[in-house]
Amino acid sequence: MKCWIMGILLQRESNILKELIKPPNLLRTIANTVTGKSNLSFINPRLFDDVSFHPCVRYRRWESERVLSFIPPDGNFRLMSYTIGAQNIVSIPIFVRHLISFREVGGGKMEIRVGPKQTNGRTLDGVVLEIPMPKTVLNVNLSPNQGKYSFDPVSKLLVWEIGRIETGKIPIIFGYL
């Protein structure tokens, strides 16, 4: 098919047809392929007790090699939940200092500081604190200097999503209960 306007050849075939019959381009094939390493291994996986996995995890590989191999689904998901037993004493790489006081009449104050312990120069990513509150706490009015918080008045759970903790900057959340 040829298109002419005032003696100038515009195109020989339609763009759709051109895309259909165009041979595959190696660069385009590479750009359209998403790859990634979806295997995690741990220094000492025997520390984990009561492990539960997302359905995308290849459980047989975990059982045989103690390697988490998975195909990530779309969106956010929790890959693994676990507890560490009392017989396995593990030092976590952060410290938590708190000052919480309640008044007899009601209400109170709270201040929580979180910082890295000896991390050998590594930053801590994805830090989240979940703090269960007493039944008497109806609401919280807090100010974090880093991250964001949410409080569920039904479950009485305060969740502070700190994110990354850099060395030299200590995240603090303070306010009234």
C-alpha positions in Angstrom: 0.0 0.0 0.0 1.4 3.4 -0.9 0.2 6.8 0.3 1.0 10.0 -1.6 0.4 13.6 -0.7 1.4 16.2 -3.2 3.9 13.9 -4.8 5.7 12.8 -1.5 5.6 9.1 -0.5 4.5 9.0 3.1 4.7 5.2 3.9 4.6 2.0 2.1 2.5 -0.1 4.5 0.5 0.6 7.7 2.3 0.7 11.0 0.3 -2.2 12.4 1.3 -4.4 9.5 4.9 -3.3 9.8 4.9 -4.3 13.5 3.5 -7.7 12.7 5.9 -8.6 10.0 9.0 -7.0 11.5 11.6 -9.6 12.5 12.3 -9.9 16.3 15.0 -7.5 17.6 17.4 -9.0 20.1 17.6 -5.8 22.1 13.8 -5.6 22.3 13.7 -9.2 23.4 16.2 -8.6 26.2 14.4 -5.4 27.3 11.0 -7.2 27.5 12.4 -10.0 29.7 12.3 -9.5 33.5 14.7 -11.7 35.4 15.7 -11.8 39.0 17.3 -14.1 41.5 14.5 -15.3 43.8 16.5 -17.4 46.2 17.4 -16.5 49.8 19.7 -18.4 52.0 20.4 -17.9 55.7 23.5 -18.1 57.9 21.8 -20.4 60.3 18.3 -21.5 59.2 18.0 -24.0 62.1 17.2 -21.0 64.4 13.7 -20.7 62.9 10.7 -22.3 64.7 7.1 -22.3 63.6 7.8 -21.3 60.0 5.0 -20.4 57.6 5.4 -19.5 54.0 3.5 -17.7 51.2 2.2 -20.1 48.7 4.7 -18.9 46.1 7.6 -20.5 48.1 9.0 -23.8 46.8 8.6 -25.8 50.0 10.5 -28.9 49.0 13.6 -26.8 48.3 13.3 -25.3 51.8 13.0 -28.8 53.3 16.0 -30.2 51.5 18.4 -27.3 51.3 17.1 -24.7 53.7 17.0 -22.2 50.8 13.9 -20.0 50.1 13.2 -20.3 46.4 10.1 -18.6 45.1 8.3 -16.9 42.2 7.2 -13.5 43.5 3.6 -12.7 43.0 2.3 -9.2 41.9 2.0 -6.6 44.7 3.0 -6.6 48.3 3.1 -9.9 50.2 4.6 -11.5 53.3 7.1 -14.1 52.2 7.7 -15.8 55.5 6.6 -15.7 59.1 8.6 -17.4 61.9 9.5 -17.3 65.5 12.8 -17.9 67.2 12.7 -20.4 70.1 13.8 -19.6 73.6 16.7 -22.1 73.3 18.1 -20.1 70.4 19.4 -16.8 71.9 20.0 -14.4 69.1 21.1 -10.8 69.6 19.0 -8.5 67.4 21.0 -5.6 65.7 18.9 -2.8 67.2 18.3 -1.4 70.6 14.9 -0.1 71.9 14.7 2.4 74.8 11.3 3.4 76.0 9.8 5.7 78.6 6.1 5.1 79.1 4.1 6.6 81.9 0.3 6.4 82.7 -1.7 8.7 84.9 -4.3 7.4 87.3 -7.0 9.6 85.8 -6.3 8.5 82.3 -3.9 9.2 79.5 -0.1 9.2 79.6 3.2 9.9 77.8 5.3 7.8 75.7 8.8 8.1 74.1 10.5 5.3 72.2 14.0 5.5 70.7 15.4 2.9 68.3 19.0 2.7 67.1 21.5 0.3 65.6 23.8 -1.8 67.7 27.0 -3.1 66.3 26.1 -3.4 62.6 29.6 -3.3 61.2 28.7 -0.3 59.0 25.6 -1.9 57.5 22.3 0.0 57.5 19.1 -1.5 58.8 16.2 -1.6 56.3 12.5 -2.2 56.7 12.4 -1.8 60.5 8.9 -2.0 61.9 7.9 -1.9 65.6 4.6 -3.4 66.7 3.7 -2.3 70.2 0.6 -3.7 71.9 -1.1 -1.1 74.1 -3.2 -1.7 77.3 -7.0 -1.8 77.0 -7.3 1.6 78.7 -5.6 3.4 75.7 -8.3 4.7 73.5 -6.2 6.8 71.1 -2.7 8.1 70.6 -1.3 11.4 69.5 2.4 10.8 68.5 5.1 12.5 66.5 7.8 10.4 64.9 11.0 12.0 63.6 11.3 9.2 61.0 8.7 6.9 59.3 5.0 6.8 60.0 2.8 5.2 62.6 -0.7 3.8 62.8 -2.8 2.8 65.8 -5.8 0.4 65.6 -8.1 1.3 68.5 -9.9 -2.1 68.3 -6.8 -4.4 68.5 -4.9 -1.7 70.6 -1.8 -2.2 68.3 0.6 0.6 67.6 2.6 0.0 64.4 5.6 2.3 63.8 7.1 1.8 60.3 10.5 3.3 60.6 12.1 2.0 57.4 15.9 2.5 57.1 17.9 3.3 60.2 21.1 5.2 59.3 24.0 5.4 61.7 24.1 8.7 63.5 20.3 9.4 63.3 18.2 7.8 66.0 14.5 7.4 65.2 12.3 8.7 68.0 8.5 8.6 68.4 6.9 10.6 71.3 3.6 12.0 72.4 0.5 11.4 74.4 -1.7 8.3 75.0 
